[in-house]
Amino acid sequence: MEKHILKSLLILLISAVFSFNLNKTISNNITEHTDDFNPPVPGSNGSLVISHVTLDSPTISWEPAIDDTTPAEKL
C-alpha cells in the first residue's frame, strides 16, 4: 500500500513540474502589445452575406476585419 502511495505522489510531482514548465514556456512565447489601443474594425461594418440556402445549410460569408497592428489573417 505504501509503494502505491509513493508511486502516486511521484506521478503527481512529475505532472506538476511538467505543467509548470509548459505554462512557463507558453507564457514566454506570448508577446503583449500594450501600445495597441484601437480595436479591430469589422470588414463591411460587420455585414454578413447569406447565400446558397438549402434545407440543411446556408453559406455565410463576411469581409475580414482590419486592425492597425495585427494582419487580417491573424484576427
Gaussian input, Z-matrix of N, CA and C with variables (Angstrom, degrees):
# hf/3-21g

backbone

0 1
 N
 C     1     B1
 C     2     B2     1     A1
 N     3     B3     2     A2     1     D1
 C     4     B4     3     A3     2     D2
 C     5     B5     4     A4     3     D3
 N     6     B6     5     A5     4     D4
 C     7     B7     6     A6     5     D5
 C     8     B8     7     A7     6     D6
 N     9     B9     8     A8     7     D7
 C    10    B10     9     A9     8     D8
 C    11    B11    10    A10     9     D9
 N    12    B12    11    A11    10    D10
 C    13    B13    12    A12    11    D11
 C    14    B14    13    A13    12    D12
 N    15    B15    14    A14    13    D13
 C    16    B16    15    A15    14    D14
 C    17    B17    16    A16    15    D15
 N    18    B18    17    A17    16    D16
 C    19    B19    18    A18    17    D17
 C    20    B20    19    A19    18    D18
 N    21    B21    20    A20    19    D19
 C    22    B22    21    A21    20    D20
 C    23    B23    22    A22    21    D21
 N    24    B24    23    A23    22    D22
 C    25    B25    24    A24    23    D23
 C    26    B26    25    A25    24    D24
 N    27    B27    26    A26    25    D25
 C    28    B28    27    A27    26    D26
 C    29    B29    28    A28    27    D27
 N    30    B30    29    A29    28    D28
 C    31    B31    30    A30    29    D29
 C    32    B32    31    A31    30    D30
 N    33    B33    32    A32    31    D31
 C    34    B34    33    A33    32    D32
 C    35    B35    34    A34    33    D33
 N    36    B36    35    A35    34    D34
 C    37    B37    36    A36    35    D35
 C    38    B38    37    A37    36    D36
 N    39    B39    38    A38    37    D37
 C    40    B40    39    A39    38    D38
 C    41    B41    40    A40    39    D39
 N    42    B42    41    A41    40    D40
 C    43    B43    42    A42    41    D41
 C    44    B44    43    A43    42    D42
 N    45    B45    44    A44    43    D43
 C    46    B46    45    A45    44    D44
 C    47    B47    46    A46    45    D45
 N    48    B48    47    A47    46    D46
 C    49    B49    48    A48    47    D47
 C    50    B50    49    A49    48    D48
 N    51    B51    50    A50    49    D49
 C    52    B52    51    A51    50    D50
 C    53    B53    52    A52    51    D51
 N    54    B54    53    A53    52    D52
 C    55    B55    54    A54    53    D53
 C    56    B56    55    A55    54    D54
 N    57    B57    56    A56    55    D55
 C    58    B58    57    A57    56    D56
 C    59    B59    58    A58    57    D57
 N    60    B60    59    A59    58    D58
 C    61    B61    60    A60    59    D59
 C    62    B62    61    A61    60    D60
 N    63    B63    62    A62    61    D61
 C    64    B64    63    A63    62    D62
 C    65    B65    64    A64    63    D63
 N    66    B66    65    A65    64    D64
 C    67    B67    66    A66    65    D65
 C    68    B68    67    A67    66    D66
 N    69    B69    68    A68    67    D67
 C    70    B70    69    A69    68    D68
 C    71    B71    70    A70    69    D69
 N    72    B72    71    A71    70    D70
 C    73    B73    72    A72    71    D71
 C    74    B74    73    A73    72    D72
 N    75    B75    74    A74    73    D73
 C    76    B76    75    A75    74    D74
 C    77    B77    76    A76    75    D75
 N    78    B78    77    A77    76    D76
 C    79    B79    78    A78    77    D77
 C    80    B80    79    A79    78    D78
 N    81    B81    80    A80    79    D79
 C    82    B82    81    A81    80    D80
 C    83    B83    82    A82    81    D81
 N    84    B84    83    A83    82    D82
 C    85    B85    84    A84    83    D83
 C    86    B86    85    A85    84    D84
 N    87    B87    86    A86    85    D85
 C    88    B88    87    A87    86    D86
 C    89    B89    88    A88    87    D87
 N    90    B90    89    A89    88    D88
 C    91    B91    90    A90    89    D89
 C    92    B92    91    A91    90    D90
 N    93    B93    92    A92    91    D91
 C    94    B94    93    A93    92    D92
 C    95    B95    94    A94    93    D93
 N    96    B96    95    A95    94    D94
 C    97    B97    96    A96    95    D95
 C    98    B98    97    A97    96    D96
 N    99    B99    98    A98    97    D97
 C   100   B100    99    A99    98    D98
 C   101   B101   100   A100    99    D99
 N   102   B102   101   A101   100   D100
 C   103   B103   102   A102   101   D101
 C   104   B104   103   A103   102   D102
 N   105   B105   104   A104   103   D103
 C   106   B106   105   A105   104   D104
 C   107   B107   106   A106   105   D105
 N   108   B108   107   A107   106   D106
 C   109   B109   108   A108   107   D107
 C   110   B110   109   A109   108   D108
 N   111   B111   110   A110   109   D109
 C   112   B112   111   A111   110   D110
 C   113   B113   112   A112   111   D111
 N   114   B114   113   A113   112   D112
 C   115   B115   114   A114   113   D113
 C   116   B116   115   A115   114   D114
 N   117   B117   116   A116   115   D115
 C   118   B118   117   A117   116   D116
 C   119   B119   118   A118   117   D117
 N   120   B120   119   A119   118   D118
 C   121   B121   120   A120   119   D119
 C   122   B122   121   A121   120   D120
 N   123   B123   122   A122   121   D121
 C   124   B124   123   A123   122   D122
 C   125   B125   124   A124   123   D123
 N   126   B126   125   A125   124   D124
 C   127   B127   126   A126   125   D125
 C   128   B128   127   A127   126   D126
 N   129   B129   128   A128   127   D127
 C   130   B130   129   A129   128   D128
 C   131   B131   130   A130   129   D129
 N   132   B132   131   A131   130   D130
 C   133   B133   132   A132   131   D131
 C   134   B134   133   A133   132   D132
 N   135   B135   134   A134   133   D133
 C   136   B136   135   A135   134   D134
 C   137   B137   136   A136   135   D135
 N   138   B138   137   A137   136   D136
 C   139   B139   138   A138   137   D137
 C   140   B140   139   A139   138   D138
 N   141   B141   140   A140   139   D139
 C   142   B142   141   A141   140   D140
 C   143   B143   142   A142   141   D141
 N   144   B144   143   A143   142   D142
 C   145   B145   144   A144   143   D143
 C   146   B146   145   A145   144   D144
 N   147   B147   146   A146   145   D145
 C   148   B148   147   A147   146   D146
 C   149   B149   148   A148   147   D147
 N   150   B150   149   A149   148   D148
 C   151   B151   150   A150   149   D149
 C   152   B152   151   A151   150   D150
 N   153   B153   152   A152   151   D151
 C   154   B154   153   A153   152   D152
 C   155   B155   154   A154   153   D153
 N   156   B156   155   A155   154   D154
 C   157   B157   156   A156   155   D155
 C   158   B158   157   A157   156   D156
 N   159   B159   158   A158   157   D157
 C   160   B160   159   A159   158   D158
 C   161   B161   160   A160   159   D159
 N   162   B162   161   A161   160   D160
 C   163   B163   162   A162   161   D161
 C   164   B164   163   A163   162   D162
 N   165   B165   164   A164   163   D163
 C   166   B166   165   A165   164   D164
 C   167   B167   166   A166   165   D165
 N   168   B168   167   A167   166   D166
 C   169   B169   168   A168   167   D167
 C   170   B170   169   A169   168   D168
 N   171   B171   170   A170   169   D169
 C   172   B172   171   A171   170   D170
 C   173   B173   172   A172   171   D171
 N   174   B174   173   A173   172   D172
 C   175   B175   174   A174   173   D173
 C   176   B176   175   A175   174   D174
 N   177   B177   176   A176   175   D175
 C   178   B178   177   A177   176   D176
 C   179   B179   178   A178   177   D177
 N   180   B180   179   A179   178   D178
 C   181   B181   180   A180   179   D179
 C   182   B182   181   A181   180   D180
 N   183   B183   182   A182   181   D181
 C   184   B184   183   A183   182   D182
 C   185   B185   184   A184   183   D183
 N   186   B186   185   A185   184   D184
 C   187   B187   186   A186   185   D185
 C   188   B188   187   A187   186   D186
 N   189   B189   188   A188   187   D187
 C   190   B190   189   A189   188   D188
 C   191   B191   190   A190   189   D189
 N   192   B192   191   A191   190   D190
 C   193   B193   192   A192   191   D191
 C   194   B194   193   A193   192   D192
 N   195   B195   194   A194   193   D193
 C   196   B196   195   A195   194   D194
 C   197   B197   196   A196   195   D195
 N   198   B198   197   A197   196   D196
 C   199   B199   198   A198   197   D197
 C   200   B200   199   A199   198   D198
 N   201   B201   200   A200   199   D199
 C   202   B202   201   A201   200   D200
 C   203   B203   202   A202   201   D201
 N   204   B204   203   A203   202   D202
 C   205   B205   204   A204   203   D203
 C   206   B206   205   A205   204   D204
 N   207   B207   206   A206   205   D205
 C   208   B208   207   A207   206   D206
 C   209   B209   208   A208   207   D207
 N   210   B210   209   A209   208   D208
 C   211   B211   210   A210   209   D209
 C   212   B212   211   A211   210   D210
 N   213   B213   212   A212   211   D211
 C   214   B214   213   A213   212   D212
 C   215   B215   214   A214   213   D213
 N   216   B216   215   A215   214   D214
 C   217   B217   216   A216   215   D215
 C   218   B218   217   A217   216   D216
 N   219   B219   218   A218   217   D217
 C   220   B220   219   A219   218   D218
 C   221   B221   220   A220   219   D219
 N   222   B222   221   A221   220   D220
 C   223   B223   222   A222   221   D221
 C   224   B224   223   A223   222   D222

   B1=1.4433
   B2=1.5333
   B3=1.3381
   B4=1.4577
   B5=1.5255
   B6=1.3468
   B7=1.4634
   B8=1.5252
   B9=1.3145
   B10=1.4599
   B11=1.5355
   B12=1.3194
   B13=1.4647
   B14=1.5223
   B15=1.3320
   B16=1.4643
   B17=1.5261
   B18=1.3324
   B19=1.4611
   B20=1.5320
   B21=1.3219
   B22=1.4667
   B23=1.5200
   B24=1.3249
   B25=1.4604
   B26=1.5235
   B27=1.3255
   B28=1.4601
   B29=1.5294
   B30=1.3132
   B31=1.4678
   B32=1.5252
   B33=1.3270
   B34=1.4568
   B35=1.5290
   B36=1.3196
   B37=1.4596
   B38=1.5274
   B39=1.3179
   B40=1.4685
   B41=1.5247
   B42=1.3253
   B43=1.4651
   B44=1.5200
   B45=1.3284
   B46=1.4662
   B47=1.5249
   B48=1.3247
   B49=1.4668
   B50=1.5201
   B51=1.3282
   B52=1.4612
   B53=1.5253
   B54=1.3221
   B55=1.4625
   B56=1.5252
   B57=1.3259
   B58=1.4649
   B59=1.5223
   B60=1.3349
   B61=1.4655
   B62=1.5229
   B63=1.3370
   B64=1.4608
   B65=1.5224
   B66=1.3228
   B67=1.4650
   B68=1.5218
   B69=1.3260
   B70=1.4644
   B71=1.5282
   B72=1.3393
   B73=1.4612
   B74=1.5176
   B75=1.3200
   B76=1.4616
   B77=1.5230
   B78=1.3299
   B79=1.4654
   B80=1.5257
   B81=1.3132
   B82=1.4643
   B83=1.5226
   B84=1.3417
   B85=1.4567
   B86=1.5250
   B87=1.3250
   B88=1.4568
   B89=1.5263
   B90=1.3202
   B91=1.4549
   B92=1.5218
   B93=1.3039
   B94=1.4540
   B95=1.5184
   B96=1.3215
   B97=1.4563
   B98=1.5253
   B99=1.3185
   B100=1.4573
   B101=1.5217
   B102=1.3352
   B103=1.4571
   B104=1.5268
   B105=1.3080
   B106=1.4625
   B107=1.5275
   B108=1.3230
   B109=1.4609
   B110=1.5240
   B111=1.3220
   B112=1.4579
   B113=1.5240
   B114=1.3316
   B115=1.4622
   B116=1.5313
   B117=1.3388
   B118=1.4646
   B119=1.5325
   B120=1.3192
   B121=1.4624
   B122=1.5230
   B123=1.3498
   B124=1.4639
   B125=1.5268
   B126=1.3239
   B127=1.4533
   B128=1.5207
   B129=1.3251
   B130=1.4730
   B131=1.5240
   B132=1.3260
   B133=1.4714
   B134=1.5210
   B135=1.3142
   B136=1.4656
   B137=1.5160
   B138=1.3307
   B139=1.4698
   B140=1.5225
   B141=1.3239
   B142=1.4633
   B143=1.5146
   B144=1.3181
   B145=1.4565
   B146=1.5239
   B147=1.3345
   B148=1.4679
   B149=1.5209
   B150=1.3330
   B151=1.4610
   B152=1.5214
   B153=1.3138
   B154=1.4604
   B155=1.5345
   B156=1.3212
   B157=1.4623
   B158=1.5230
   B159=1.3375
   B160=1.4643
   B161=1.5218
   B162=1.3177
   B163=1.4620
   B164=1.5218
   B165=1.3263
   B166=1.4647
   B167=1.5276
   B168=1.3386
   B169=1.4660
   B170=1.5272
   B171=1.3361
   B172=1.4622
   B173=1.5316
   B174=1.3186
   B175=1.4571
   B176=1.5226
   B177=1.3281
   B178=1.4612
   B179=1.5246
   B180=1.3205
   B181=1.4664
   B182=1.5272
   B183=1.3312
   B184=1.4588
   B185=1.5118
   B186=1.3093
   B187=1.4565
   B188=1.5251
   B189=1.3254
   B190=1.4646
   B191=1.5314
   B192=1.3059
   B193=1.4629
   B194=1.5233
   B195=1.3164
   B196=1.4623
   B197=1.5270
   B198=1.3138
   B199=1.4571
   B200=1.5201
   B201=1.3248
   B202=1.4634
   B203=1.5241
   B204=1.3370
   B205=1.4605
   B206=1.5244
   B207=1.3339
   B208=1.4616
   B209=1.5257
   B210=1.3338
   B211=1.4612
   B212=1.5335
   B213=1.3315
   B214=1.4676
   B215=1.5225
   B216=1.3302
   B217=1.4700
   B218=1.5272
   B219=1.3225
   B220=1.4623
   B221=1.5276
   B222=1.3233
   B223=1.4666
   B224=1.5057
   A1=110.54
   A2=116.96
   A3=121.13
   A4=110.83
   A5=117.83
   A6=121.04
   A7=110.24
   A8=116.44
   A9=121.09
   A10=110.17
   A11=117.35
   A12=121.90
   A13=110.29
   A14=117.60
   A15=120.92
   A16=111.15
   A17=116.00
   A18=120.37
   A19=109.87
   A20=117.00
   A21=121.08
   A22=111.13
   A23=117.29
   A24=120.93
   A25=111.62
   A26=116.88
   A27=121.06
   A28=110.33
   A29=117.03
   A30=121.13
   A31=110.22
   A32=116.57
   A33=121.11
   A34=111.04
   A35=117.41
   A36=122.05
   A37=110.93
   A38=116.92
   A39=121.03
   A40=110.10
   A41=116.92
   A42=120.95
   A43=111.13
   A44=116.63
   A45=120.39
   A46=111.02
   A47=117.43
   A48=121.11
   A49=110.10
   A50=117.83
   A51=121.72
   A52=110.29
   A53=116.51
   A54=121.21
   A55=110.87
   A56=117.48
   A57=121.49
   A58=110.47
   A59=116.97
   A60=120.62
   A61=111.43
   A62=117.21
   A63=120.97
   A64=109.94
   A65=117.21
   A66=120.52
   A67=111.30
   A68=117.10
   A69=121.35
   A70=109.95
   A71=116.76
   A72=121.37
   A73=110.77
   A74=116.96
   A75=120.61
   A76=110.35
   A77=117.25
   A78=119.46
   A79=111.72
   A80=118.74
   A81=120.87
   A82=111.61
   A83=117.59
   A84=121.37
   A85=113.10
   A86=118.01
   A87=121.74
   A88=108.69
   A89=115.22
   A90=120.53
   A91=108.36
   A92=116.65
   A93=120.77
   A94=109.72
   A95=115.42
   A96=121.94
   A97=107.13
   A98=116.60
   A99=120.27
   A100=112.26
   A101=117.81
   A102=120.47
   A103=112.44
   A104=118.75
   A105=122.89
   A106=108.90
   A107=117.01
   A108=121.50
   A109=112.59
   A110=117.79
   A111=121.58
   A112=110.25
   A113=117.53
   A114=119.75
   A115=110.59
   A116=117.77
   A117=120.18
   A118=110.53
   A119=116.46
   A120=122.07
   A121=107.68
   A122=117.66
   A123=119.31
   A124=110.71
   A125=116.48
   A126=120.60
   A127=110.35
   A128=118.37
   A129=124.44
   A130=111.80
   A131=116.33
   A132=122.33
   A133=112.91
   A134=117.72
   A135=121.45
   A136=114.16
   A137=117.68
   A138=120.60
   A139=111.37
   A140=115.20
   A141=121.96
   A142=108.69
   A143=117.14
   A144=122.19
   A145=107.13
   A146=115.77
   A147=121.05
   A148=107.05
   A149=116.00
   A150=121.06
   A151=110.08
   A152=115.95
   A153=122.76
   A154=111.57
   A155=115.49
   A156=120.04
   A157=108.77
   A158=115.28
   A159=121.33
   A160=108.32
   A161=117.16
   A162=120.42
   A163=112.84
   A164=117.29
   A165=118.38
   A166=115.12
   A167=119.33
   A168=118.08
   A169=111.94
   A170=115.95
   A171=120.69
   A172=109.47
   A173=116.63
   A174=121.32
   A175=106.58
   A176=116.31
   A177=121.48
   A178=107.81
   A179=116.53
   A180=119.98
   A181=109.44
   A182=115.63
   A183=121.95
   A184=109.13
   A185=115.24
   A186=121.49
   A187=108.54
   A188=118.39
   A189=119.88
   A190=111.51
   A191=114.87
   A192=120.91
   A193=110.05
   A194=115.49
   A195=122.45
   A196=107.60
   A197=116.35
   A198=120.88
   A199=108.16
   A200=116.58
   A201=119.51
   A202=113.52
   A203=117.30
   A204=120.90
   A205=112.50
   A206=116.62
   A207=122.07
   A208=110.68
   A209=118.68
   A210=120.89
   A211=110.79
   A212=117.02
   A213=122.36
   A214=112.62
   A215=117.92
   A216=120.01
   A217=112.59
   A218=117.81
   A219=120.64
   A220=112.64
   A221=117.59
   A222=120.33
   A223=110.51
   D1=-41.23
   D2=-178.79
   D3=-64.48
   D4=-37.59
   D5=178.23
   D6=-63.94
   D7=-37.67
   D8=179.67
   D9=-64.06
   D10=-42.17
   D11=178.79
   D12=-66.06
   D13=-43.79
   D14=178.76
   D15=-63.17
   D16=-40.43
   D17=178.83
   D18=-63.96
   D19=-42.26
   D20=178.70
   D21=-63.92
   D22=-41.76
   D23=178.39
   D24=-64.99
   D25=-38.92
   D26=178.17
   D27=-64.13
   D28=-44.18
   D29=178.28
   D30=-62.34
   D31=-41.93
   D32=178.47
   D33=-62.83
   D34=-42.76
   D35=179.29
   D36=-64.24
   D37=-45.26
   D38=178.92
   D39=-61.85
   D40=-42.18
   D41=179.03
   D42=-62.76
   D43=-41.90
   D44=-179.79
   D45=-64.57
   D46=-43.07
   D47=179.35
   D48=-64.76
   D49=-43.77
   D50=178.92
   D51=-61.48
   D52=-45.86
   D53=-179.88
   D54=-61.68
   D55=-43.84
   D56=178.95
   D57=-60.89
   D58=-46.74
   D59=-178.89
   D60=-65.54
   D61=-38.20
   D62=178.69
   D63=-64.84
   D64=-46.66
   D65=178.89
   D66=-62.70
   D67=-39.20
   D68=178.94
   D69=-63.91
   D70=-42.26
   D71=179.00
   D72=-64.01
   D73=-45.56
   D74=-179.47
   D75=-63.32
   D76=-45.92
   D77=-177.70
   D78=-67.44
   D79=-27.94
   D80=177.24
   D81=-71.76
   D82=-22.51
   D83=-178.59
   D84=-91.44
   D85=-1.62
   D86=-179.24
   D87=-90.18
   D88=129.54
   D89=177.80
   D90=-109.56
   D91=128.55
   D92=178.33
   D93=-99.49
   D94=138.41
   D95=174.45
   D96=-109.97
   D97=87.03
   D98=-177.10
   D99=-74.76
   D100=-13.37
   D101=179.77
   D102=-92.58
   D103=6.33
   D104=179.65
   D105=-93.66
   D106=97.69
   D107=-177.75
   D108=-100.23
   D109=-9.21
   D110=-177.36
   D111=-98.46
   D112=121.54
   D113=178.85
   D114=-71.84
   D115=160.13
   D116=175.14
   D117=-60.10
   D118=148.96
   D119=178.83
   D120=-107.32
   D121=126.28
   D122=179.48
   D123=-62.63
   D124=138.42
   D125=176.04
   D126=-66.43
   D127=144.66
   D128=-178.33
   D129=51.61
   D130=37.08
   D131=179.89
   D132=56.81
   D133=27.16
   D134=176.98
   D135=84.00
   D136=11.85
   D137=-179.15
   D138=-69.00
   D139=139.98
   D140=174.43
   D141=-108.20
   D142=143.16
   D143=175.52
   D144=-110.77
   D145=121.22
   D146=179.78
   D147=-109.25
   D148=124.37
   D149=-177.84
   D150=-144.40
   D151=172.56
   D152=177.56
   D153=49.70
   D154=51.86
   D155=-179.60
   D156=-78.37
   D157=124.77
   D158=175.75
   D159=-117.94
   D160=-175.43
   D161=-179.89
   D162=-64.21
   D163=-28.05
   D164=-175.86
   D165=-121.59
   D166=-2.30
   D167=178.17
   D168=-165.52
   D169=142.71
   D170=170.29
   D171=-104.75
   D172=167.47
   D173=169.47
   D174=-105.04
   D175=124.82
   D176=-179.51
   D177=-117.98
   D178=129.45
   D179=179.04
   D180=-135.57
   D181=162.20
   D182=-178.76
   D183=-157.28
   D184=162.20
   D185=176.37
   D186=-82.72
   D187=143.87
   D188=179.05
   D189=-66.15
   D190=154.67
   D191=177.23
   D192=-72.29
   D193=163.76
   D194=178.15
   D195=-121.37
   D196=137.33
   D197=178.33
   D198=-141.40
   D199=144.99
   D200=-177.89
   D201=-79.46
   D202=-5.98
   D203=-179.00
   D204=-120.21
   D205=-41.36
   D206=-173.38
   D207=-103.83
   D208=132.24
   D209=176.03
   D210=-62.48
   D211=148.62
   D212=-176.18
   D213=-55.15
   D214=-37.46
   D215=-177.67
   D216=-68.73
   D217=-13.07
   D218=179.40
   D219=-103.71
   D220=1.04
   D221=178.72
   D222=-82.31

